Amino acid sequence: MTHAQPPVPPAKLRVPRSTWLILGSGLLLGVWVGRYMWDFAAGYNGALLLRAGMSPYALQPLLNYPAGHIIAWVYPPLGLRLFLPFTLLSYPAAINLWLGIELLGAALLAWIWARHFWKFDLLMHPAAMLIVCFGLNGTLLWLLTTGNVGMVEAVLLWLALAALLNGHDKRYGVLIAMASLLKVLPAFFILAPLAAFPQPRWRAFGWGVISLVVLFALNPILFPAEWQQFRSLSAGGAAAGKSGWQQVLDANLFQYERDSGADNTSALFFWRAALPAVGGWMADKIGGFGQPGPYSDELFYLAGCTAIAASSLFHLLRYRKRAAAFEPRLIILFLCVVFALLVPRLKPYSLVIAIAPVVYILHRRRDAPQIGLLLGLALIPHYSESALPLPIARLAKIALDFLPLITVFVAWLLFLAEMRAVPHATADTSSVKTDLPAAAE
């Protein structure tokens, strides 16, 4: 008589050693660069001035305060209250506490992405870990280096998108409003309930709109004087004596840091860098000034935004017709890519918004011929100041400066291809054990 053998439990997969190496290197670098945190000084300085009964938007009084960087607060007054508890500590102690919060925020972001959007164990995918820690020119490290409040914004935004994905309308509305309280731009994702599902989620959209209105109304209601100072600061880019449409183009984001080069890697600043380079090359070849006219960069930017928005909307509407194959997380991540391509101000740390979409589309379309290009673009650092031997030499450095934006554009093309794919290609890949292209194995 034979006895049936008990089933052998499957062997537990071991985390690749390369994952621990990447994670450890990223953590060490994060702690190292966290010594700087110049943007944290804006919140700390503003809170100190607020406690002293002065305007948090003033610059001159900061000369008498102990923070290491003379940077004024530039966001709505309600958000400044986040920094008031830090003023109970000395500036060095407050920086260390803020670094700890930012590191926890980075870990929380990775957990949200892996659990709700990628549907795989991040520790088992070294290439994904490599992009999280160092991808898009080290955007996460940039965020830790600056100490920018963008980490709080990113955590709130992704918590909101995860809540929306899981059907928590009220939670989504409150979180998306909180994420938009400082920099306003995350309010773009108020469109997600209408675009990311086979049928518009009007209840979630309503909660988002109501929460945004209530939270923003608290600024002039609770802090009228500070709100007026903030409005004056925000409108300061529009020069007097110009026509109405010129003032619109100059206001706030369009004028902000006009000559800052690669500090802003948005599509708007790509045109600001590229058009003079092409004009200068043409002047060298054919004579004449060859320089772009006034506001040509803004007009090229607006034309590009119109083309990207129209193409994105066309593919989205076509994708919505396949209700059986519709995947909300695909569309939510697609909206993140569209946002990165359209937003007029995209600092190096702002590209954190594109990490999740880039990893997702790499995992989803790992057999596509463009995947190697996308992975390479995502991982190439571009601190080199030298120009490559191209026919238009001035464009070489521009191409390096704007590699993250080019990476996001390639990811956008892959998302469009995924939305055009036949229905069976959109099945959930959460059970697939294969990794991204083995860049870090």
C-alpha positions in Angstrom: 0.0 0.0 0.0 1.4 3.3 -1.0 0.8 6.6 0.7 0.3 9.8 -1.1 3.2 12.2 -0.7 2.2 15.6 0.9 2.4 18.5 -1.5 5.8 20.2 -1.5 5.3 23.9 -0.7 6.7 26.2 -3.4 10.2 27.5 -2.7 10.2 31.1 -1.4 11.7 33.4 -3.9 14.8 35.1 -2.7 15.2 38.8 -3.2 18.0 39.4 -5.8 21.3 40.7 -4.3 21.2 43.5 -6.9 18.0 44.8 -5.3 19.7 45.2 -1.9 22.7 46.8 -3.6 20.5 49.3 -5.4 18.3 50.0 -2.4 21.3 50.4 -0.1 23.1 52.7 -2.5 20.0 54.8 -2.9 19.4 55.1 0.8 23.0 56.1 1.5 22.9 58.7 -1.3 19.6 60.0 0.0 21.0 60.5 3.5 24.1 62.1 2.1 22.3 64.6 -0.2 19.8 65.3 2.5 22.4 67.6 4.2 21.5 70.4 1.8 17.7 70.9 1.8 17.7 74.6 0.8 14.0 74.5 -0.1 13.1 73.5 3.5 14.5 76.8 4.6 11.5 78.5 2.8 9.0 76.8 5.0 11.1 77.2 8.1 11.9 80.9 7.4 8.2 81.7 6.6 7.1 80.0 9.8 9.6 81.9 11.9 8.5 85.2 10.4 4.9 84.2 11.0 5.5 83.5 14.7 7.3 86.9 14.9 4.2 88.7 13.5 5.8 89.6 10.2 4.9 88.8 6.6 6.1 85.2 5.7 6.6 86.5 2.1 9.2 89.1 3.0 12.8 88.6 2.2 14.7 91.4 4.0 13.8 90.2 7.6 15.4 86.8 6.8 18.8 88.3 7.2 18.3 88.3 10.9 17.1 84.6 11.2 19.2 81.5 11.6 18.1 79.4 8.7 21.0 78.5 6.4 19.4 79.7 3.1 17.7 83.1 2.5 14.6 81.8 0.7 11.1 83.3 1.2 7.8 81.4 1.4 6.0 81.5 -2.0 2.9 79.3 -1.5 -0.6 80.0 -0.2 -0.6 80.9 3.5 -2.6 77.9 4.8 0.2 75.5 3.7 2.7 77.3 5.8 1.1 76.1 9.0 2.6 72.7 8.3 6.0 74.1 9.2 5.1 75.9 12.5 6.0 72.8 14.7 9.5 72.7 13.1 10.3 76.2 14.5 10.2 74.7 18.0 13.5 73.1 17.0 16.8 74.6 16.0 17.4 74.7 12.3 19.8 71.7 12.1 17.5 69.6 14.2 14.5 70.6 12.1 16.4 69.7 8.9 17.2 66.2 10.3 13.6 65.7 11.2 12.4 66.8 7.8 14.9 64.4 6.1 13.5 61.5 8.1 10.0 62.5 7.0 11.1 62.7 3.4 12.7 59.3 3.5 9.5 57.8 5.0 7.6 59.6 2.2 9.8 58.1 -0.5 9.3 54.6 1.0 5.5 55.2 1.1 5.5 56.3 -2.5 7.3 53.1 -3.6 4.8 51.0 -1.5 1.8 52.8 -3.1 3.1 52.4 -6.6 3.9 48.7 -6.2 0.7 47.8 -4.4 -1.9 49.7 -6.3 -0.5 50.4 -9.7 2.3 48.0 -10.6 0.8 44.9 -8.9 4.2 43.3 -8.2 6.7 43.0 -5.4 9.2 45.8 -6.0 12.0 43.9 -4.2 11.8 41.2 -6.8 12.3 43.6 -9.7 15.8 45.1 -9.6 15.3 47.2 -12.8 12.2 48.8 -11.3 14.1 49.5 -8.1 16.9 51.1 -10.2 14.4 53.5 -11.8 12.8 54.4 -8.5 16.2 55.2 -6.8 18.1 56.7 -9.7 15.8 57.0 -12.8 14.9 60.2 -14.6 18.2 61.8 -13.7 17.8 60.8 -10.0 14.5 62.8 -9.6 13.8 61.2 -6.2 17.3 62.1 -5.0 16.7 65.7 -6.3 13.6 65.8 -4.1 15.6 64.7 -1.1 18.5 67.1 -1.9 16.2 70.1 -2.0 14.0 69.3 0.9 11.1 70.6 -1.2 7.6 70.3 0.1 6.9 68.4 -3.1 7.4 65.1 -1.2 4.4 65.9 0.9 2.5 66.9 -2.3 3.5 63.7 -4.1 2.5 61.4 -1.2 -0.9 63.1 -0.9 -1.4 63.0 -4.7 -0.7 59.3 -4.9 -2.7 58.5 -1.9 -5.6 60.3 -3.6 -5.1 58.4 -6.9 -5.0 55.1 -5.0 -8.1 56.0 -3.1 -9.9 56.8 -6.4 -8.7 53.5 -7.9 -10.2 51.6 -4.9 -13.5 53.4 -5.0 -13.1 55.8 -2.0 -14.6 58.9 -3.5 -14.7 61.1 -0.4 -11.1 60.2 0.6 -10.0 61.0 -2.9 -11.6 64.4 -2.9 -10.1 65.5 0.4 -6.6 64.2 -0.5 -6.5 65.7 -4.0 -7.5 69.1 -2.5 -4.8 68.8 0.2 -2.2 67.9 -2.5 -3.2 71.0 -4.5 -3.1 73.3 -1.5 0.6 74.3 -2.0 1.4 74.2 -5.7 -2.1 74.1 -7.2 -0.9 72.1 -10.3 -2.1 68.7 -8.9 -5.6 70.0 -9.3 -5.2 68.8 -12.9 -6.0 65.3 -11.5 -9.5 66.4 -10.6 -10.2 65.2 -14.1 -9.2 61.6 -13.2 -12.7 60.4 -12.1 -14.1 61.5 -15.4 -11.4 60.1 -17.7 -10.0 57.0 -15.9 -13.2 54.8 -15.8 -15.6 53.4 -18.3 -18.3 55.6 -16.9 -17.5 59.0 -15.3 -17.3 58.9 -11.5 -19.3 62.1 -10.9 -19.5 61.6 -7.1 -15.7 61.5 -6.8 -15.4 64.5 -9.1 -17.9 66.4 -7.0 -16.0 65.6 -3.8 -12.8 66.8 -5.4 -14.3 70.1 -6.6 -16.0 70.8 -3.2 -12.9 70.0 -1.3 -10.8 72.2 -3.5 -13.2 75.1 -3.2 -13.5 74.8 0.6 -9.7 74.5 1.2 -8.8 77.3 -1.1 -11.5 79.5 0.4 -9.9 79.1 3.8 -6.9 81.1 2.7 -8.7 84.5 2.2 -11.2 83.8 5.0 -8.6 82.9 7.7 -5.6 84.8 6.5 -6.8 87.8 4.4 -3.7 89.9 4.7 -1.3 87.0 3.9 -3.5 86.0 1.0 -3.2 89.4 -0.5 0.5 89.3 -0.2 0.6 85.9 -1.9 -1.6 87.2 -4.8 0.7 90.1 -5.3 3.7 87.8 -5.3 2.1 85.4 -7.8 1.1 88.2 -10.2 4.5 89.8 -10.0 5.7 88.3 -13.3 3.3 90.3 -15.4 5.0 93.6 -16.3 3.0 96.7 -16.4 2.4 98.6 -19.7 1.9 95.5 -21.8 -1.2 94.3 -23.7 -3.6 92.0 -22.0 -2.6 88.9 -23.8 1.1 89.6 -23.1 0.4 90.0 -19.4 -1.4 86.6 -19.5 1.6 85.0 -21.1 4.0 86.6 -18.6 2.0 85.9 -15.4 3.4 83.6 -12.8 4.6 80.3 -14.2 5.4 81.5 -17.8 7.7 84.2 -16.5 9.1 82.3 -13.5 12.8 81.6 -13.8 12.8 82.5 -17.5 16.6 82.1 -17.9 17.1 79.2 -15.5 17.9 76.7 -18.2 17.9 73.0 -17.2 16.6 73.9 -13.7 13.3 73.7 -15.4 12.9 70.7 -17.8 9.4 71.4 -18.9 8.3 71.5 -22.5 8.0 75.3 -22.3 11.6 75.6 -21.3 12.7 73.1 -23.9 11.4 75.5 -26.5 13.0 78.4 -24.7 16.3 76.6 -25.0 15.9 75.1 -28.4 14.6 78.0 -30.5 17.6 80.4 -29.7 20.0 77.5 -30.4 18.5 76.8 -33.8 18.2 80.5 -34.5 21.9 81.0 -33.6 22.9 78.1 -35.8 20.9 79.5 -38.7 22.5 82.9 -38.2 26.0 81.3 -38.4 25.1 79.5 -41.6 23.0 82.0 -43.6 23.7 85.3 -41.9 21.3 87.6 -40.2 20.0 87.6 -36.6 18.2 84.3 -36.8 16.7 84.7 -33.4 13.1 83.8 -32.5 10.6 86.6 -32.1 8.9 87.6 -28.8 6.8 84.9 -27.2 7.7 82.4 -29.9 8.7 79.9 -27.2 5.3 80.2 -25.5 3.5 79.9 -28.8 5.5 76.8 -29.8 4.8 75.4 -26.3 1.1 76.0 -26.5 1.0 74.5 -30.0 2.8 71.4 -28.7 0.4 71.2 -25.7 -2.6 71.3 -28.1 -1.2 68.5 -30.2 -0.4 66.3 -27.2 -3.8 67.0 -25.6 -5.7 66.3 -28.8 -3.8 63.1 -29.5 -4.2 61.9 -25.9 -8.0 62.7 -25.9 -8.4 60.9 -29.3 -6.7 57.7 -28.0 -8.6 57.9 -24.7 -12.0 58.1 -26.4 -11.1 55.2 -28.6 -9.9 53.2 -25.7 -13.1 53.9 -23.7 -15.1 52.0 -26.4 -13.5 48.8 -25.3 -15.3 48.6 -21.9 -14.4 45.0 -21.4 -10.7 45.7 -21.6 -10.7 49.1 -19.8 -8.1 49.4 -17.0 -8.4 52.5 -14.8 -4.8 52.2 -13.5 -3.5 52.4 -17.1 -5.4 55.6 -17.7 -4.5 57.2 -14.3 -0.8 56.6 -15.1 -1.3 57.8 -18.6 -2.7 61.1 -17.2 0.5 61.4 -15.1 2.6 61.3 -18.3 0.3 63.8 -20.0 0.6 66.1 -17.0 4.4 66.0 -17.1 4.4 66.9 -20.8 1.9 69.8 -20.4 2.9 71.4 -17.2 4.9 74.7 -17.8 7.2 74.3 -14.8 8.9 70.9 -14.3 11.8 71.1 -11.9 14.2 68.1 -11.6 12.4 66.8 -8.5 9.0 67.3 -10.1 9.6 64.3 -12.4 8.7 62.0 -9.4 5.3 62.1 -11.0 6.6 60.1 -14.0 8.4 57.3 -12.1 5.3 55.1 -11.7 4.1 55.5 -15.4 7.6 54.7 -16.7 8.1 51.6 -14.6 4.5 50.5 -15.4 4.9 50.8 -19.2 8.3 49.2 -19.1 6.8 46.2 -17.3 3.7 46.1 -19.5 5.3 46.4 -22.9 8.6 44.8 -22.2 8.6 43.1 -25.7 8.2 46.4 -27.5 11.2 47.5 -29.6 11.3 50.9 -27.9 11.7 49.4 -24.4 15.5 49.4 -24.5 15.4 53.1 -25.6 13.0 54.0 -22.8 15.0 52.1 -20.1 18.3 53.7 -21.3 16.8 57.2 -21.3 15.3 56.7 -17.9 18.7 55.7 -16.4 21.2 58.0 -18.2 22.4 60.8 -15.9 23.1 64.0 -17.6 25.4 66.2 -15.6 27.9 66.6 -18.5 28.4 70.1 -19.7 30.2 69.1 -23.0 28.4 69.1 -26.3 28.3 66.0 -28.5 29.5 66.3 -32.1 26.1 66.9 -33.8 25.4 69.0 -36.8 23.8 71.6 -34.5 26.2 71.5 -31.6 24.2 73.8 -29.4 21.3 71.3 -29.4 23.5 68.6 -27.9 23.6 70.0 -24.4 19.9 70.8 -24.7 19.2 67.2 -25.5 21.1 66.1 -22.4 19.4 68.7 -20.2 16.0 67.6 -21.3 16.5 63.8 -21.3 13.9 63.3 -18.6 11.3 65.2 -20.6 12.3 63.1 -23.7 11.9 60.0 -21.6 8.4 61.0 -20.5 7.6 61.7 -24.2 8.7 58.2 -25.2 6.6 56.7 -22.3 3.7 58.7 -23.6 4.1 57.1 -27.1 4.2 53.7 -25.5 1.0 54.4 -23.5 -0.7 55.4 -26.8 0.5 52.1 -28.3 -0.9 50.2 -25.3 -4.2 51.9 -25.7 -4.3 51.0 -29.3 -3.4 47.3 -28.6 -5.9 44.5 -29.2 -8.0 43.7 -26.1 -6.2 40.5 -25.1 -3.0 42.5 -24.8 -4.5 44.5 -21.9 -4.9 41.6 -19.5 -3.6 42.1 -16.0 0.1 41.2 -15.8 0.2 40.9 -12.0 0.8 37.2 -12.2 3.7 37.5 -14.6 7.0 36.5 -13.0 9.3 37.9 -15.6 11.1 41.1 -14.8 11.7 44.3 -16.7 14.6 44.3 -19.1 17.5 42.9 -17.1 19.4 46.1 -16.7 20.3 45.5 -13.1 20.2 41.7 -12.7 
